[in-house]
Amino acid sequence: MQEALKYVEENKEKFIEELKEYLRIPSVSAASEHKKNMIECAKFVQRKLKEAGVKKTKIFKTEKHPLVYGEWLGAKGKPTVLIYGHYDVQPPEPLELWTTPPFEPEIRNGQIYARGADDNKGQNFIHIKAVEAFTKTLGKLPVNVKFILEGEEEVGSESIAKFLKTNKSLLKCDAVLISDTSLYDKGIPTINYGLRGLTYAEVEVTGPNRDLHSGSYGGAVANPINVLAKMIAKLHDENGKVTIPGFYKNVKKLSKKEKELIRKLNFSDTKMARDLKVRELAGEKGFTTLERLWARPTLDCNGIYGGYTGEGAKTVLPSKATAKISMRLVPNQHPKEIFRAFSKYIKSIAPKSVKVKVTEMHGGFPIAFSLNDKAIKAGAKAVSKAFGKETVFTREGGSIPIVVDFVKVLKAPVVLMGFGLDSDNIHSPNEHFSLDSFFKGVYSSIYFMDEFSRSK
């Protein structure tokens, strides 16, 4: 293993130049004009897998963007790790807010700036380089490795979800390794062991059959915007709890050990409030901020519109008003059950003066992994060795739906070993990734393969 670590040290500049080449490809999955770039990027990934020593590779065509598969299965009797990542990126707009062009990588102050630098090209490239370090020095890996990299993560992962169901034996493994999350803080080795789920709904409130003059009809006909605002206000009580009947029925509480892990993080409400430029944080009473972010379900209005929103004034009483509502879920909550409860409740609090239509947009299951799982233990040891510090354990307030699919179909634990930072501007202009974190990630991947090969 020391030879592999030394190889990384001796090839840092080579790795950076290859990463730049990866980042120059504008693999924007949401834009049809980049379809050729998506194919180009898939071929680039396949080529880098081959160069890294992955013996078998294949590009699978889908209805949208290609999937890239690779495998090295020469470690007889050892466990198999499936490494997942995505080569597609978010649209770079607004372009005028970038200091340098989004697909012309530039290094400034130890950070590499480009769209996809963190999310997710920089992070998935870590594991390709770790495999290369082993094959170029020892000629073999300590574990069996499979790769599956998709080009639709930023647009819903539809193709890989289908592929997973029909290629279960191809992707069979003992653990899934994903680097698409963040460090708790700069230089702090982190293993994420939980993700919240999601129920997303649209609520449309309709009053009169057309927009009306507010002078001629205001005070006589219900205003859908006013009604919708009142309905939204009723979705929380004075303590910040969601008022939907049965909303908390199946919520799994944090264990004593998990609460102790959170306390060890020494999270600062004051710092977060200062960073966000708000006077104080808010949320469900009786829980700490991290408990609310990671282990409590929430409900938020993500958008509300109706009537006139252009420049100047227009005295109109709108016919319709619409709100987008998201509910973040925690283990044991079912997205469709929560949607049904939400739909029933929101209709029940609407006055007879309006009609209400509730549409289910999409959803995803929450998940949490046991800290005693051997793959997660191996991951914790690996990042601790790479960073030279004790590993911390976090959960994620957001969702990665494909993680749940991996668990359900492959019956394998998922190790969420991320190396980015929340401040890396993913999905925003000037996205960047620390080169120090990149190389510590490569070391972590090398250590993980070694640790997992010896796990019992």
N, C-alpha and C positions, 0 to 999 in steps of 0.2 A: 504493500500500500504506500509506503514511503516513496517508492519510485513514481507512483502516480501523482502524488502531491508535488514532487520535485518537477515533474513534467509540466504541471500547471504554472509553476513559478518561472520556468524557462520559456514558456510560450504565451505569456500574457499579452504581448503586443500583437501576436498572431490572432489570438482569440478576439481582441478588440476590433481588429480590422475585419474579421469575419462577421462579427456582430454588426458592424457598420453596414456591411454589404446586405445583411438580412434586413436592417432597418430602412435601407434605401428603397425597398420594394413597397409601393403604396397599396398594400393588401387590404383595402377598405371593403369589407364584405357587404355593407349596406348600399353601395353605389354600383349600379350596373355597368358604368363606364370603366370600372376596375376589374371586370371579370377576367380579362387576360392577365392582369397583375396577380390575381388570386392563383391562377394556374402556374404562373411563374414562381410564385412564392412556395407553392406546394412542391414544385420540382427542386427548388433551392433546399428546402428542408430534407427531401429525400436524398439529395446529393451529400448534404452534410452528415446525415446518418450513415451513409455508405463510407464516407471519408473517416468517420469516427470508428469504423470497424463493425458496424451493425451488418450482419451477414445477409439478412433477407429483408428487403424493403418492397413496398408496393403502394401505389397511389390508387385509391378507390374513388371512382366517379360517383357523384350523387346528383340529386335533382338541382342542387345549388352549387356548393363549392366542394372541392376534393378533400378527402381524408387521406392523411399520410400515415402508413403503418410501417413498423420496423420491428425486428426481433433478433435477439442473440440468445440462443438457448443451449450454450455449451457447458453450463455448470450443473453437471449431473448430481441429483440428490439435493440440490440447493433450492431455496424458495424462488419464486418468480415475482418480479415487480413490474407492474404496468405503469408507465410514466405518461401522464396526460398533459396536454397544453394546447394552446390555440395560436395560429399564425395570423389570424385576421385582426384588424385594428379598427378603432373608432374613426369616424370622419374627422379630419383635422380642423375643420372650421370652428371659429372665425380665424382665418389665416392671418389677418392683420395684427392679431394679438401675439403671434409667435415672434420671439426675438430672432430666431434663425428658421429657415424653411423646415417644415415638419418631417420631410423625407430626405433631408440633408444632415445626417448626424454630426453633432459637434460636441466636443468635450470641453466643459468649463468647470473649473474648481472641483475636479474629481467626479463630475456627474456627466453622463452621456445624455444629450438632449435629442429627442426625436419621438414621433408618434410610434408607440409600441415598445419604447425603451424598457418600461416596466411591465406594461399590460399588453401582450404577455410574451413578446419575443425575447426580451432580455432574460426573463425568468425561465422560459422553457429551454433556451439555449444553454443554460447552466448544466442541465443533465446530459445534453448531447456531448458537451465538452468533458464532463466527468467520465462518461463511457470511453471517450477517446483517450483520456489520460491512462485508463487501465489497459486498453487494447494496444496502445503504442509502446507501453513499457513492459507489461507482464504478458501480453498476448491473450489475455482472457479476463473475464469478470468474476467477481466472487459470488454473484447471483445471476439468475437468468433475468433478462430484461426485455420488455416489450414497450414499444412507443405507439401512441395514437395521438396525432395532432390534427385538430379540426380547423375549418375555416369559417365557422358560423357561430362562434360563441357570442359575438357581439350582436347577433341577430336572432338568438333563440335556441341554437344548438339542435335544430330539428333533425338534421341528417344523422348526426352521431347517435341521437337517441334511438332512431330506427335501426341503425347499424349495430348498435349494442345488442338489441333484442334478437337479431338474426345471425350474429357472429359471436355468440356467448363462448363457444369453445375456443375460438381464435384468441379472444381477449382474456381467457381464464388466467387467474393469477392468485397470489397469496396476499398481495397488498397493492393498493393504488397510491402512487406518489404524485402530488400536485403542488406546483409552486405558482399560485395565483392569488395569494393573500399577502398580508403585510407583517412586518416586525412590529412588536408592541411599541418600540421606540428605537431610535438610532443606536445601532450596535448591540441591541438586546436580542439574543437568540430566542425564537418564538415558535411554538407549535400551536396551531389552531385546532381545537377539537370539537367545534360546534358551529352550525350555521342556522340562522333563522329561516323560516319558510315564508310564503307570501300568498295572500289572496288579494287580487286587484279587481275593483269593481267600478262601474260607471253608473251614476244616478242621474236620471233625466226627469226634471219636474216640468210639467206642462200645465199652463193656466188657460187663458183665452185662446181662441183659434187663430189669432193674429196679433202682431204688435199693436199696442194701443197708445193714444195720446194720454200722457200722464195727467194732464189737466182735466180732460174730459172723463177719464175713467179711474184715475187714482183715488183710492178711498172706497171704491165700489167693487173692484175686482181684485182678487188675490194676485200679488206680484210674485211670480215664481222665484225670483232672486231672493226676495225677503223670506219667503217660505223655506227655501233651500238652506239659507243661512241659519234659520232657527232650528231646522232639522239637524244640521251638522253640529250646532252647539249642544244639542241634546245627546250626542254620542259619547260624551265624557261627563262624569260628575265632578263635584268640587275638589275631589282628591286625585283627579287625573285618571280614574279608573274608567274603562270602557263599559258603557251601560247596556250593551247587547246581552240579553238573557242567555246564560250558558257559555258566554265567551271564555271564561276561565275554568270551565268544568274539568278539562283534562290536562291542564297545565302542570308540567312536571317541575317540582321545586329543586333548587340547587342543593347539593349535598353539603355537609359541613366542610368537607375537603375542598370543594369548589369555592365556597365562600372564603375559605382561608387563602386559597390561591389568588383570589381577587384582592383581598386585603394586602397581600404581599406586593401588589403592583403599585401601591401608594399613588393611586390616581388622584389628580387634582381638579376638582370642580372649578376652582378659581382660575386655573390656567386655561382650561377649556373655554370658560366664559370669556376670558380676556382675548383668546385667539379668535373667537367668533364675534367679538365686539358686542356682547350682550351683558346686561347687568347681572343676571343670574341664570342658571339652568332651570329647566322645568320638566315635570313628568309625574308619573305615578308615585304618590307618597308611600313611605314605608320601605323604599328600596334605594340602594345606592345607584349612582349614574351608570356604572358598568353593569350592574344587575339589570337595570332597565334596558340597556342597549343590547345585552347578550342573551338574557334569560327570561325576559318578560315580553308578552305579546303587546303590540301597539296598534293604534289606528290613527291614520293621518289623512287629511285632505291634501292631495297633491296638485290640485288645480280646480278652479271654479270660473265659469264664464257664462255669459248671457247678456242680452240687451246690447246697448251701444258702448263700444270701448275705443272708438276712434278719437281723433283730435277734436277739441272743442266740446260743445254740449248738444245733446239731443234729448228732448223730454219725451222719453218713450217708456211704456210699461211693457216689458218683453213677454212674448208668448211662452218662451222656454228658458230654463236655466239648467246647467249641467255641472256636475262635480265628479272628479276622479278621486277615488278613495282606495288607499292601500292599507292592508293589515299585515303586519309582520308577525309570524307565528313561531312558536317554540315547540320542542318535542312533546308529542302526544296530541297535538292539534292537527286536525284534518282540513286542508284547504277548502274542499267542497262543503263540508259540514259548517265551517265558519261562514262561507258565502251564503248558504241557505239561512243561517241564523241572522246574518246581517240584512239580507233581502227582506225577510219577514219583519224584522224590527223597523227598518227604515220606512217601510210601507205603513206600519202600524202607527207611526208618529206623524204621518202626513195628514193635513186637514182635508176635508171633503171638497174644498174649493180647487184642488189640483189633482192631476193624475201623475202617478210615479211609475217610471220604468227603471228596473235595475238589471244591468248587464254584467255578466261575469267575463272579465277580460282575459286573465290568465292567473296561474298560481303555481306554487311549488311547495314541497314538503320540507319541514325543518328536520334537522338531524344533529345528534351529539354522539361522540365516540367515547368509549371507555379509556381512561388514562392508563389502565392496566394492560391494554392490548400490546402485544409484543412489537408490532410494527411502529406504534406510536412511541413506545419506550425507546426503540432503536433510533427513531427520528429525533427524540429529545437528546439522547446521548450524542448523536452526530452533530447537531447544531451547537451544542455546548462545547464540543471539542473544537469546532471551526472558529467560534467566536471567543473562546476562552472565558466564558461566563456561564452561570447557571441559567438553564432554559426556563422561560416563563410560559404559562399556558393561557391561551385566550380563546374566546369565542368571537364570531363575526356577526355583526348586526344585520348584514345583508344576506344574499342567497347565491348559491352556485348550484342551480337545479341538477346539472349532470352528476354531481356528487351523489345525490340520492339514487339516481339511476344506476350508477356503478354499484352501490351497496345492494340494491334490490336484485339486480340481474346477476352480478358476479359473486355476491355473498362474501365480499372482501372488505376489510377496513380501508379507510382512506387517510393517508398522512398528508395534512395540509401544512406544508413547509414553505412559507412565503418569505421573500427577502426585500420586498418593496417597503415604502413608507406611505402613510396617508397623505403626506405632503408632496408626493411625486407627481401630482397633477395628471393622474390618469384620466382619460376622457376630456381633458381640458388642454388649452394651449400650453406650450412649454413643458410637456411631459418629459420626465427625466428619471434616471436610475443611477444610483451610486455604484461606481466601478468597484469600490471596496466591498459593497454588499454582493455584487455580482461574483467576485472571486471567492468570497466567503461562502457563497452559495455553491460554487463548484466544489470547494473543499467539503461542505456539508453533504453533498450528494455522494462524494467518494466515501466519506465516513459512514453514511447511511448504508450503502451497499455492503460495506465490510461488517458493520454492526448487525444488519439484518441477516447476513449469511450465517452468523453464529448464534442467532436467537433461537430459543427453545420454547 
